[in-house]
Amino acid sequence: MIATQQATAQEHEWSLEELELKFDFNPSEEEIQKALDQKSGFIVHGMSIESAEYDVNDKRIKLSSKLWSSLPTMNLQWVLMDGAKQKG
């Protein structure tokens, strides 16, 4: 995760402290291709999470009694925080 933050900061010449992580679950094929073409995200497959699960109906991660559960495909994007956007 840290390497993706560092790569984004270096690509855009942003400070690490100005970045926040945004997750998009189940991106469409078009969204995946756009992220790859524009180098605007990292497509992650096969990730799992402990003591939580992805709720398909609410489209969010929630606590669970399960030891672990699989997560859907994600587009991880490091974006400038709102305060950083206003400075720039």
BELBELBEL-V345004 format. One line per field, one symbol per residue. psi: psi as a letter, one per 40 degrees, with the letter a starting at -180 (. if undefined). burial: + if it has 16 or more other ideal C-beta (glycine too) atoms within 10 Angstrom, else -. A space follows every 50 residues. Layout:
BEGIN
psi: ???
burial: ???
END
This chain:
BEGIN
psi: dddddddddddefiideeiihhhhifiidddddddddefeihhhifiiii fiihhddefihiiieidiiiiiiihhhhihidddddd.
burial: ---++--++----+---++----+--+-------+----+++-------- -+++----------------+--+++++++--------
END
